[in-house]
Amino acid sequence: MQKIHFIGIGGIGISALARFLKEQGFKISGSDIKESKITKELEKEGMSIKIPHHKDNVKNVDLVVYSAAIKEDNEELISAKEQNIATLSRKEALPMILKDKRVFAVAGAHGKSTTSSILASLIEASVIIGAVLKESGTNMLYKESENIIFEADESDSSFLNSNPYLAIVTNVEAEHLDYYSNDLEKLHKAYVDFLNLSKIQVINGEDEFLASLNLSNVKKLYPSKDITNVYMKVENFKPKTYFTLKDLGEFSVFGMGEHMAMDAALAILAASEFASIDEIKTRLLKYQGIKKRFDILFANENMALIDDYGHHPTEIKITLKAANEYAKLAGYKKIIAIFEPHRYTRLSANIEYFSEVLSSVDGLYILPVYAAGEARIEINMQKYFPKAKFIKEIKREENAIYLDGELVENGLVIGFGAGDISTKLRGKYV
């Protein structure tokens, strides 16, 4: 049995890889800088987890895999190299993990976790994604199948190592350009190379860049004409989106908003290569969404508290449109947003766009920037968000939320961010 040690095992993406390899019979250990919900879960699942990083954590192992967050001066990585233990970055490890599988790889700037998770409900396959499936409560599902659904990451070009049989691309946007030397053409070339690796491609044909490509075996979705009769319902505070796809009939998917129809449509087109439309319609009814994506933490007649991973203005804009629809159907009179900016570079590059998108809410509270290890950039937040309240603390008490001690008593309250905000909104209750 090969022993594999993961440095930075608490990350949402790398923990899924560790879980997958454990199911395949490998002996897994791992470490992280601090304890988290994920590290505790991995320990319960039988993995040896050490907190914090220490050179002595790397002993009697055959391979070390490290996350993108781990730097060259990490003492465990140095120790592994001194012991002549093979080391692979997460990106470099993907070919080893995915080599014998029929991979359904889902990429894109926005919507890839949702599209991946919907596809997971439609076909029989193992699943490795960067989010938690609400049906199973985990980011990895293991099936005795050659099929695997993999959320592929363009941020470090690791999607080029994902061995895609079928590739889905939801959209392309100028994100993570620092990795591509701030050259949009390099990012675009990476997407082209990713798509050309696959035998079948499913793409959003109305994305400006994707529309320009000449692909070999492609299914194009044109949302403005292929998706019709979109309407939404709130049933017992649960959101549902209904839509007609091409000539395939009506579908319904858990979630709120036109973007849910588009993500579901891409997954349906991919699944239709391997399952009948009747099977797909039935399976889609079982889909329950993913954590942190329009995730309703509680809802009653007076108030709803929603957690959303949106950390780019395009994502926030789309989600706020869905929130407005949900509020209207559920009878909430106002929308209050809590925004935790994620990374100084993203905030700085998109500050005017963030300002524009968040100006539509009835109340705006802004937390300190979640730096994710970045150096501070001075930004005049008051200038761009003149009506916002700048807060330090969120406190959750069952069906109540306090912002710097102020009780929020009614309306739809939605938190945006990819940092600590989700933990703060959930408190000990979810």
Disulfide bonds with the S-S distance in Angstrom:
none
